[in-house]
Amino acid sequence: MAKLEIIMRLVSKRNINHILLELKQYVTEVDVDFMRKSVSAIGRYAVKLERVVEHCIGIPLELVMTKINYVIQKSVIIIKDIFATTPT
């Protein structure tokens, strides 16, 4: 969890694409709580950094295709939150 917290603090417009790719990889982790926090972080970045909204929404949409129940559940929640909080 410490690594995820550090990554979340270091995010910037310059490195967001690399961080999003890393967070996407964390979904395959065995630790369900870690996976959920990773997907939640993707949603927070979509709201925080408007220029990456489209990329951020694409990741949870891809994750729905994994057909893993807990991944689908968290991804749908994040998609809903992104749509609810972004004007575009």
Residue frames relative to the residue before (quaternion, step in Angstrom):
aa qw qx qy qz dx dy dz
M 1.0000 0.0000 0.0000 0.0000 0.00 0.00 0.00
A 0.5940 0.5861 -0.3731 0.4055 3.57 1.05 -0.67
K 0.6295 0.5353 -0.3411 0.4481 3.59 0.98 -0.78
L 0.6581 0.5097 -0.3090 0.4600 3.58 0.93 -0.87
E 0.6498 0.5124 -0.3136 0.4657 3.59 0.96 -0.80
I 0.6445 0.5071 -0.3191 0.4750 3.59 0.98 -0.78
I 0.6429 0.5198 -0.3206 0.4622 3.57 0.92 -0.89
M 0.6609 0.5200 -0.3095 0.4440 3.57 0.92 -0.88
R 0.6683 0.4929 -0.2976 0.4710 3.58 1.06 -0.64
L 0.7231 0.4671 -0.2399 0.4487 3.58 1.09 -0.67
V 0.4527 0.7140 -0.4487 0.2897 3.60 1.22 -0.15
S 0.0546 0.7684 -0.6351 0.0568 3.53 -1.12 0.83
K 0.6905 -0.4546 0.3447 0.4447 3.57 -1.26 0.13
R 0.6585 0.5435 -0.2968 0.4276 3.54 1.10 -0.73
N 0.8078 0.2816 -0.1381 0.4991 3.61 0.97 -0.74
I 0.3697 0.7779 -0.4596 0.2166 3.60 1.26 0.00
N 0.6467 0.5310 -0.3439 0.4262 3.62 0.89 -0.76
H 0.6525 0.4958 -0.3115 0.4810 3.59 1.00 -0.77
I 0.6561 0.5095 -0.3108 0.4620 3.57 0.98 -0.83
L 0.6389 0.5226 -0.3307 0.4575 3.59 0.96 -0.79
L 0.6407 0.5144 -0.3264 0.4673 3.59 0.99 -0.76
E 0.6558 0.5002 -0.3148 0.4697 3.56 0.98 -0.81
L 0.6463 0.5142 -0.3220 0.4628 3.59 0.94 -0.84
K 0.6196 0.5453 -0.3350 0.4545 3.57 1.03 -0.75
Q 0.6509 0.5160 -0.3107 0.4620 3.58 1.03 -0.75
Y 0.6108 0.5796 -0.3464 0.4135 3.59 1.11 -0.64
V 0.5289 0.6440 -0.4113 0.3693 3.60 1.17 -0.34
T 0.6572 0.5077 -0.3121 0.4614 3.57 1.14 -0.49
E 0.4347 0.7083 -0.4545 0.3206 3.59 1.27 -0.01
V 0.5462 -0.6192 0.4618 0.3241 3.55 -1.17 0.61
D 0.6472 0.5254 -0.3069 0.4592 3.58 1.07 -0.75
V 0.3502 -0.7740 0.4940 0.1853 3.59 -0.35 1.28
D 0.6387 0.5302 -0.3306 0.4490 3.60 0.96 -0.79
F 0.6408 0.5167 -0.3140 0.4731 3.57 1.01 -0.82
M 0.6333 0.5265 -0.3202 0.4682 3.57 1.01 -0.84
R 0.6685 0.5060 -0.3073 0.4502 3.59 0.86 -0.91
K 0.6608 0.4982 -0.3088 0.4688 3.56 0.96 -0.82
S 0.6236 0.5372 -0.3362 0.4578 3.57 1.08 -0.68
V 0.6701 0.4777 -0.2974 0.4840 3.59 0.91 -0.89
S 0.6260 0.5327 -0.3338 0.4614 3.60 1.02 -0.75
A 0.6270 0.5388 -0.3334 0.4533 3.57 1.01 -0.78
I 0.6070 0.5464 -0.3512 0.4578 3.59 1.01 -0.73
G 0.6652 0.5014 -0.2939 0.4687 3.57 0.95 -0.86
R 0.6431 0.5187 -0.3226 0.4620 3.59 0.98 -0.79
Y 0.6559 0.5039 -0.3198 0.4622 3.59 0.97 -0.78
A 0.6038 0.5594 -0.3578 0.4410 3.59 1.06 -0.69
V 0.6861 0.4602 -0.2719 0.4935 3.56 1.01 -0.81
K 0.6938 0.5007 -0.2697 0.4419 3.56 0.96 -0.91
L 0.7906 0.1946 -0.0774 0.5754 3.59 0.92 -0.92
E 0.3033 -0.8254 0.4507 0.1534 3.53 0.11 1.34
R 0.6486 0.5528 -0.3377 0.3995 3.60 1.00 -0.70
V 0.7180 0.4170 -0.2626 0.4916 3.62 1.18 -0.25
V 0.2936 0.7898 -0.4971 0.2072 3.59 1.26 0.24
E 0.6808 0.4976 -0.3059 0.4420 3.58 0.79 -0.97
H 0.6585 0.4859 -0.3084 0.4849 3.57 0.98 -0.81
C 0.6608 0.5171 -0.3067 0.4493 3.58 0.96 -0.87
I 0.6614 0.4873 -0.3141 0.4758 3.60 1.00 -0.71
G 0.6186 0.5671 -0.3401 0.4243 3.57 1.10 -0.62
I 0.6287 0.5556 -0.3433 0.4221 3.57 1.00 -0.73
P 0.6940 0.4340 -0.3096 0.4839 3.67 0.74 -0.87
L 0.5973 0.5494 -0.3708 0.4515 3.61 1.08 -0.59
E 0.6431 0.5003 -0.3127 0.4881 3.59 1.03 -0.76
L 0.6604 0.5356 -0.3056 0.4284 3.56 0.98 -0.86
V 0.5597 0.5909 -0.3866 0.4336 3.58 1.17 -0.54
M 0.6491 0.5427 -0.3075 0.4355 3.57 1.09 -0.70
T 0.5142 0.6563 -0.4215 0.3566 3.62 1.21 -0.21
K 0.2655 -0.7996 0.4866 0.2312 3.56 1.26 -0.54
I 0.4641 0.6094 -0.4791 0.4286 3.56 1.16 0.65
N 0.5158 -0.7164 0.3675 0.2927 3.56 -0.44 1.25
Y 0.7284 0.4328 -0.2728 0.4558 3.60 0.66 -1.01
V 0.6049 0.5315 -0.3518 0.4773 3.59 1.17 -0.53
I 0.6469 0.5131 -0.3131 0.4693 3.57 0.96 -0.86
Q 0.6543 0.5310 -0.3178 0.4347 3.58 0.87 -0.95
K 0.7042 0.4514 -0.2712 0.4763 3.57 0.78 -0.98
S 0.6372 0.5369 -0.3302 0.4435 3.58 0.98 -0.77
V 0.6539 0.5058 -0.3138 0.4671 3.59 0.94 -0.84
I 0.6292 0.5247 -0.3306 0.4685 3.59 1.00 -0.77
I 0.6664 0.4988 -0.2994 0.4664 3.58 0.92 -0.90
I 0.6303 0.5220 -0.3368 0.4656 3.60 0.95 -0.81
K 0.6521 0.5110 -0.3102 0.4664 3.59 0.92 -0.90
D 0.6671 0.5063 -0.2994 0.4571 3.58 0.93 -0.88
I 0.6339 0.5230 -0.3295 0.4648 3.58 1.01 -0.79
F 0.6776 0.4813 -0.2946 0.4716 3.58 0.88 -0.91
A 0.6674 0.5174 -0.3053 0.4400 3.59 1.00 -0.75
T 0.7842 0.3707 -0.1761 0.4653 3.59 1.03 -0.71
T 0.6984 0.4183 -0.2868 0.5050 3.60 1.20 -0.16
P 0.4622 -0.7249 0.4421 0.2557 3.57 -0.84 0.94
T 0.7140 0.4526 -0.2633 0.4648 3.62 1.11 -0.56
